[in-house]
Amino acid sequence: MQRGLWPVDWLMLSYLLVIGLSIARFSQRIDNAGMLLAVHGAAILLILAYAYLPRLPGASTFRNLYPIPYVFACYRVMSILIHSIREARSDAMLAAWDFALWHAHPTVWLERVQFPPFTELLQIIYALFVPAVLGVALILWLRQREDFQDYAFLITLGFLASYVGYFVVPARGPRIFLDALQTKPLVGLWLFQPLRTLLDTLESAHYDCFPSGHVEMTILAWWTTRRISTRLSTIYMAYTVLIILATVYLRYHYTVDLLAGVLVAALVLAVAPHLQREPLRRERPFQDAQTRNFAR
């Protein structure tokens, strides 16, 4: 294994440094700021240690897989920062944009077409978001390690970009903000309520609507499956369409969140190949043909 920083390392280190500086700047507003700073410092040192000491036990596994737990930990930290630093909330603005676009609140209007089996299906689709994104990573890990590393960079960039959006435009979503306008509760069959309760427990305290990370990351996963097989790409295309519908039907997102998710996904796909070239790729050269596939 080559010694030195990989593109994903530069990306993650830059993000951790900015977040660490933000925690230090607003430490008086953030509970346990000292502990968060220590965790960020340890996370940075761990990346550097495995980058420059490749003989450490488990170096190859860590270097390939660490972005996955890191991005999920960053999601939790971003929730803390938004609660502590961002005083303004953007739900009213996003709901107004939706109303101006549709002359109605889409989540309220969709009450007319509720159908319990369809609600059940969409809740399952929505709950499978993380397994769907990581499933592509697993396939690439088993098939082609270099393609896996490219995908790891792509989804790391995608997740971190969405977290920045959450900070800039913090919003809880229509299921919270427009709840008083809803006249009918969503009703599914067997798994709907347990899955919804689980997701509410995991995500309800987060301001994570804009852009829609579900839409953005699912598009990135679908785009990457085009490099694997036509059949898998077709499955992921159908899944992407369903999850776009699910985000609004299940009242998790405003439609403008979806548009933002599509735009951020397009931007990530456009800039990822360039960020993986010089100077970020200086210490870990890849085949140019493999990198260019992300721009197709």
FENDAFEN-V342385 format. One record per residue. N is the residue number from 0. RES is the residue in one small letter. SS is DSSP state (h for helix, s for strand, l for the rest). PSI is psi as a letter, one per 40 degrees, with the letter a starting at -180 (999 if undefined). BURIAL is I if it has 24 or more other ideal C-beta (glycine too) atoms within 12 Angstrom, else O. Layout:
BEGIN
n:N res:RES ss:SS psi:PSI burial:BURIAL
n:N res:RES ss:SS psi:PSI burial:BURIAL
END
This chain:
BEGIN
n:0 res:m ss:l psi:h burial:O
n:1 res:q ss:l psi:i burial:O
n:2 res:r ss:l psi:i burial:O
n:3 res:g ss:l psi:i burial:O
n:4 res:l ss:l psi:h burial:I
n:5 res:w ss:l psi:i burial:I
n:6 res:p ss:h psi:d burial:I
n:7 res:v ss:h psi:d burial:I
n:8 res:d ss:h psi:d burial:I
n:9 res:w ss:h psi:d burial:I
n:10 res:l ss:h psi:d burial:I
n:11 res:m ss:h psi:d burial:I
n:12 res:l ss:h psi:d burial:I
n:13 res:s ss:h psi:d burial:O
n:14 res:y ss:h psi:d burial:I
n:15 res:l ss:h psi:d burial:I
n:16 res:l ss:h psi:d burial:O
n:17 res:v ss:h psi:d burial:I
n:18 res:i ss:h psi:d burial:I
n:19 res:g ss:h psi:d burial:I
n:20 res:l ss:h psi:d burial:O
n:21 res:s ss:h psi:d burial:I
n:22 res:i ss:h psi:d burial:I
n:23 res:a ss:h psi:d burial:O
n:24 res:r ss:h psi:d burial:O
n:25 res:f ss:l psi:f burial:I
n:26 res:s ss:l psi:d burial:O
n:27 res:q ss:l psi:d burial:O
n:28 res:r ss:l psi:e burial:O
n:29 res:i ss:l psi:h burial:I
n:30 res:d ss:l psi:h burial:O
n:31 res:n ss:l psi:f burial:O
n:32 res:a ss:h psi:d burial:I
n:33 res:g ss:h psi:d burial:O
n:34 res:m ss:h psi:d burial:O
n:35 res:l ss:h psi:d burial:I
n:36 res:l ss:h psi:d burial:I
n:37 res:a ss:h psi:d burial:O
n:38 res:v ss:h psi:d burial:I
n:39 res:h ss:h psi:d burial:I
n:40 res:g ss:h psi:d burial:O
n:41 res:a ss:h psi:d burial:O
n:42 res:a ss:h psi:d burial:I
n:43 res:i ss:h psi:d burial:I
n:44 res:l ss:h psi:d burial:O
n:45 res:l ss:h psi:d burial:I
n:46 res:i ss:h psi:d burial:I
n:47 res:l ss:h psi:d burial:I
n:48 res:a ss:h psi:d burial:O
n:49 res:y ss:h psi:d burial:I
n:50 res:a ss:h psi:d burial:I
n:51 res:y ss:h psi:e burial:O
n:52 res:l ss:l psi:g burial:O
n:53 res:p ss:l psi:e burial:O
n:54 res:r ss:l psi:e burial:O
n:55 res:l ss:l psi:i burial:O
n:56 res:p ss:l psi:h burial:O
n:57 res:g ss:l psi:e burial:O
n:58 res:a ss:h psi:d burial:O
n:59 res:s ss:h psi:d burial:O
n:60 res:t ss:h psi:d burial:O
n:61 res:f ss:h psi:d burial:I
n:62 res:r ss:h psi:d burial:I
n:63 res:n ss:h psi:d burial:I
n:64 res:l ss:h psi:e burial:I
n:65 res:y ss:h psi:d burial:I
n:66 res:p ss:h psi:d burial:I
n:67 res:i ss:h psi:d burial:I
n:68 res:p ss:h psi:d burial:O
n:69 res:y ss:h psi:d burial:I
n:70 res:v ss:h psi:d burial:I
n:71 res:f ss:h psi:d burial:I
n:72 res:a ss:h psi:d burial:I
n:73 res:c ss:h psi:d burial:I
n:74 res:y ss:h psi:d burial:I
n:75 res:r ss:h psi:d burial:I
n:76 res:v ss:h psi:d burial:I
n:77 res:m ss:h psi:d burial:I
n:78 res:s ss:h psi:d burial:I
n:79 res:i ss:h psi:d burial:I
n:80 res:l ss:h psi:d burial:I
n:81 res:i ss:h psi:d burial:I
n:82 res:h ss:h psi:d burial:I
n:83 res:s ss:h psi:d burial:I
n:84 res:i ss:h psi:d burial:I
n:85 res:r ss:l psi:h burial:O
n:86 res:e ss:l psi:d burial:O
n:87 res:a ss:l psi:i burial:O
n:88 res:r ss:l psi:i burial:O
n:89 res:s ss:l psi:e burial:I
n:90 res:d ss:h psi:d burial:I
n:91 res:a ss:h psi:d burial:O
n:92 res:m ss:h psi:d burial:O
n:93 res:l ss:h psi:d burial:I
n:94 res:a ss:h psi:d burial:I
n:95 res:a ss:h psi:d burial:O
n:96 res:w ss:h psi:d burial:I
n:97 res:d ss:h psi:d burial:I
n:98 res:f ss:h psi:d burial:I
n:99 res:a ss:h psi:d burial:O
n:100 res:l ss:h psi:d burial:O
n:101 res:w ss:h psi:e burial:O
n:102 res:h ss:l psi:f burial:O
n:103 res:a ss:l psi:i burial:O
n:104 res:h ss:l psi:h burial:I
n:105 res:p ss:h psi:d burial:I
n:106 res:t ss:h psi:d burial:I
n:107 res:v ss:h psi:d burial:I
n:108 res:w ss:h psi:d burial:I
n:109 res:l ss:h psi:e burial:I
n:110 res:e ss:h psi:d burial:I
n:111 res:r ss:h psi:d burial:O
n:112 res:v ss:h psi:f burial:O
n:113 res:q ss:l psi:h burial:I
n:114 res:f ss:l psi:h burial:O
n:115 res:p ss:h psi:d burial:O
n:116 res:p ss:h psi:d burial:O
n:117 res:f ss:h psi:d burial:O
n:118 res:t ss:h psi:d burial:I
n:119 res:e ss:h psi:d burial:I
n:120 res:l ss:h psi:d burial:I
n:121 res:l ss:h psi:d burial:I
n:122 res:q ss:h psi:d burial:I
n:123 res:i ss:h psi:d burial:I
n:124 res:i ss:h psi:d burial:I
n:125 res:y ss:h psi:d burial:I
n:126 res:a ss:h psi:d burial:I
n:127 res:l ss:l psi:e burial:I
n:128 res:f ss:h psi:d burial:I
n:129 res:v ss:h psi:d burial:I
n:130 res:p ss:h psi:d burial:O
n:131 res:a ss:h psi:d burial:I
n:132 res:v ss:h psi:d burial:I
n:133 res:l ss:h psi:d burial:I
n:134 res:g ss:h psi:d burial:I
n:135 res:v ss:h psi:d burial:I
n:136 res:a ss:h psi:d burial:I
n:137 res:l ss:h psi:d burial:O
n:138 res:i ss:h psi:d burial:I
n:139 res:l ss:h psi:d burial:I
n:140 res:w ss:h psi:d burial:I
n:141 res:l ss:h psi:d burial:O
n:142 res:r ss:h psi:d burial:O
n:143 res:q ss:l psi:h burial:O
n:144 res:r ss:h psi:d burial:O
n:145 res:e ss:h psi:d burial:I
n:146 res:d ss:h psi:d burial:I
n:147 res:f ss:h psi:d burial:I
n:148 res:q ss:h psi:d burial:I
n:149 res:d ss:h psi:d burial:I
n:150 res:y ss:h psi:d burial:I
n:151 res:a ss:h psi:d burial:I
n:152 res:f ss:h psi:d burial:I
n:153 res:l ss:h psi:d burial:I
n:154 res:i ss:h psi:d burial:I
n:155 res:t ss:h psi:d burial:I
n:156 res:l ss:h psi:d burial:I
n:157 res:g ss:h psi:d burial:I
n:158 res:f ss:h psi:d burial:I
n:159 res:l ss:h psi:d burial:I
n:160 res:a ss:h psi:d burial:I
n:161 res:s ss:h psi:d burial:I
n:162 res:y ss:h psi:d burial:I
n:163 res:v ss:h psi:d burial:I
n:164 res:g ss:h psi:d burial:I
n:165 res:y ss:h psi:d burial:I
n:166 res:f ss:h psi:d burial:I
n:167 res:v ss:h psi:d burial:I
n:168 res:v ss:l psi:g burial:I
n:169 res:p ss:l psi:h burial:I
n:170 res:a ss:l psi:i burial:I
n:171 res:r ss:l psi:d burial:I
n:172 res:g ss:l psi:i burial:I
n:173 res:p ss:h psi:d burial:I
n:174 res:r ss:h psi:d burial:I
n:175 res:i ss:h psi:d burial:I
n:176 res:f ss:h psi:d burial:I
n:177 res:l ss:l psi:e burial:I
n:178 res:d ss:h psi:d burial:O
n:179 res:a ss:h psi:d burial:O
n:180 res:l ss:h psi:e burial:O
n:181 res:q ss:l psi:h burial:O
n:182 res:t ss:l psi:e burial:O
n:183 res:k ss:l psi:h burial:O
n:184 res:p ss:l psi:i burial:O
n:185 res:l ss:l psi:h burial:I
n:186 res:v ss:l psi:h burial:O
n:187 res:g ss:l psi:a burial:I
n:188 res:l ss:l psi:c burial:O
n:189 res:w ss:l psi:d burial:O
n:190 res:l ss:l psi:e burial:O
n:191 res:f ss:h psi:d burial:I
n:192 res:q ss:h psi:d burial:O
n:193 res:p ss:h psi:d burial:O
n:194 res:l ss:h psi:d burial:I
n:195 res:r ss:h psi:d burial:I
n:196 res:t ss:h psi:d burial:O
n:197 res:l ss:h psi:d burial:O
n:198 res:l ss:h psi:d burial:I
n:199 res:d ss:h psi:d burial:O
n:200 res:t ss:h psi:d burial:O
n:201 res:l ss:h psi:d burial:O
n:202 res:e ss:h psi:e burial:I
n:203 res:s ss:l psi:d burial:O
n:204 res:a ss:l psi:e burial:O
n:205 res:h ss:l psi:i burial:I
n:206 res:y ss:l psi:g burial:I
n:207 res:d ss:l psi:f burial:I
n:208 res:c ss:l psi:d burial:I
n:209 res:f ss:l psi:h burial:I
n:210 res:p ss:l psi:i burial:I
n:211 res:s ss:l psi:h burial:I
n:212 res:g ss:h psi:d burial:I
n:213 res:h ss:h psi:d burial:I
n:214 res:v ss:h psi:d burial:I
n:215 res:e ss:h psi:d burial:I
n:216 res:m ss:h psi:d burial:I
n:217 res:t ss:h psi:d burial:I
n:218 res:i ss:h psi:d burial:I
n:219 res:l ss:h psi:d burial:I
n:220 res:a ss:h psi:d burial:I
n:221 res:w ss:h psi:d burial:I
n:222 res:w ss:h psi:d burial:I
n:223 res:t ss:h psi:d burial:I
n:224 res:t ss:h psi:e burial:I
n:225 res:r ss:l psi:d burial:I
n:226 res:r ss:l psi:e burial:I
n:227 res:i ss:l psi:c burial:I
n:228 res:s ss:l psi:i burial:O
n:229 res:t ss:h psi:d burial:O
n:230 res:r ss:h psi:d burial:O
n:231 res:l ss:h psi:d burial:I
n:232 res:s ss:h psi:d burial:O
n:233 res:t ss:h psi:d burial:O
n:234 res:i ss:h psi:d burial:I
n:235 res:y ss:h psi:d burial:I
n:236 res:m ss:h psi:d burial:O
n:237 res:a ss:h psi:d burial:O
n:238 res:y ss:h psi:d burial:I
n:239 res:t ss:h psi:d burial:I
n:240 res:v ss:h psi:d burial:O
n:241 res:l ss:h psi:d burial:I
n:242 res:i ss:h psi:d burial:I
n:243 res:i ss:h psi:d burial:I
n:244 res:l ss:h psi:d burial:I
n:245 res:a ss:h psi:d burial:I
n:246 res:t ss:h psi:d burial:I
n:247 res:v ss:h psi:d burial:I
n:248 res:y ss:h psi:d burial:I
n:249 res:l ss:l psi:e burial:I
n:250 res:r ss:l psi:f burial:I
n:251 res:y ss:l psi:d burial:I
n:252 res:h ss:l psi:i burial:I
n:253 res:y ss:l psi:i burial:I
n:254 res:t ss:h psi:d burial:I
n:255 res:v ss:h psi:d burial:I
n:256 res:d ss:h psi:d burial:I
n:257 res:l ss:h psi:d burial:I
n:258 res:l ss:h psi:d burial:I
n:259 res:a ss:h psi:d burial:I
n:260 res:g ss:h psi:d burial:I
n:261 res:v ss:h psi:d burial:I
n:262 res:l ss:h psi:d burial:O
n:263 res:v ss:h psi:d burial:I
n:264 res:a ss:h psi:d burial:I
n:265 res:a ss:h psi:d burial:O
n:266 res:l ss:h psi:d burial:I
n:267 res:v ss:h psi:d burial:I
n:268 res:l ss:h psi:d burial:I
n:269 res:a ss:h psi:d burial:O
n:270 res:v ss:h psi:d burial:O
n:271 res:a ss:h psi:d burial:I
n:272 res:p ss:h psi:d burial:I
n:273 res:h ss:h psi:d burial:O
n:274 res:l ss:h psi:d burial:I
n:275 res:q ss:l psi:e burial:I
n:276 res:r ss:l psi:a burial:I
n:277 res:e ss:l psi:i burial:O
n:278 res:p ss:l psi:e burial:O
n:279 res:l ss:l psi:d burial:I
n:280 res:r ss:l psi:e burial:I
n:281 res:r ss:l psi:d burial:O
n:282 res:e ss:l psi:e burial:O
n:283 res:r ss:l psi:g burial:I
n:284 res:p ss:l psi:h burial:O
n:285 res:f ss:l psi:i burial:I
n:286 res:q ss:l psi:h burial:O
n:287 res:d ss:h psi:d burial:O
n:288 res:a ss:h psi:d burial:O
n:289 res:q ss:h psi:d burial:I
n:290 res:t ss:h psi:d burial:I
n:291 res:r ss:h psi:e burial:O
n:292 res:n ss:h psi:d burial:I
n:293 res:f ss:h psi:d burial:I
n:294 res:a ss:h psi:e burial:O
n:295 res:r ss:l psi:999 burial:O
END
